[in-house]
Amino acid sequence: MARITLRQLEYFVAAAETGSVTAAAARVFLSQSAVSTALAELEDNLGVQLFVRHARGLTLTTVGQSILRSTRQLLEQADDLERSAEEHNDALSGKLTVGCYSTLAPHLLPPVLDAYLTANPDVDLNFVVGSHAHLRSKLLDGTCDVALLYDYGFAPDLLAGDVQKVALQAIAPHVLLPAGHPFAERDSIPIEDLVDEPLILFDLPPGGEYFRSLFTLRGLTPTVRFRTTEFELVRALVARGLGYAILTQHTDIEVSYENRPLVTRPLAGEWHGLPVVAVHLAGSNLTRRATAFIDECRQTLGVDAATAE
């Protein structure tokens, strides 16, 4: 059996992330020759080439990219095992990286991070914010432990079989209007009445497709005036009277950055809420830190753990 050591794997990750033996050696406080030898031994033991070596440094091969993800998971589990053996109480420590979809982040992350770090001050917690595709890639390459995402039913490939999800809540879509708009006086607004109105489309993938699908379900086509991936820009344009928007995430502040008033109204009729889920790689053992983070999300959002799966 090949004698693969955790040290070799650590040097492999360092080399992959820095792109050179020199930088990897500096990170792990070893000589370049020691790191180079360890990488060569690892490749020999695995029977594959992990890097393409060139004058500018190192580039991962295709198999190297695949092994990097597994290596990160293995090192994380080894770290968790070591810390669990050392701990004689319920305290958690070590690294945890969570991801969050851009529009969810300002509303969901602050209360969850605050509560989690208050209960677990020794955890070295970091977060990544971005689109679904970006966060999915972070999950798959092992740089992100858990991601908080919307579960779009029309885009199953984003949450395919290689990830596992835990339901947290569901958010119904609503209409955002400028103050003074004729529809602002209504209790709710039928989506049919919005078709000829100019739409400011929040188009961070796959959000734009989701908001357009609300019209498609009724056999309608919206009149899109502007598209943007910036949530606050959507609100600012609406507040200026340049159109309306349909959004899922609510804010407690009913003004734009320019202090112009906004009005929120529900869509008339029955609309299923857009699920919010915590996602992690299927088949991998979650660390205690990651499990505790998901539990904190449930508690903060008021989700019954017995029915959240």
Secondary structure, 3 states (H helix, E strand, C coil): CCCCCHHHHHHHHHHHHHCCHHHHHHHHCCCHHHHHHHHHHHHHHHCCCCEEEECCEEEECHHHHHHHHHHHHHHHHHHHHHHHHHCCCCCCCEEEEEEEECCCHHHHHHHHHHHHHHHCCCEEEEEEEECHHHHHHHHHCCCCCEEEEECCCCCHHHHCCCEEEEEEEEECCEEEEECCCHHHHCCCECHHHHCCCEEEEECCCCHHHHHHHHHHCCCCCCEEEEEECCHHHHHHHHHCCCCEEEECCCCCCCECCCCCEEEEEEECCCCCCEEEEEEEECCCCCCHHHHHHHHHHHHHHCCCCCCCC
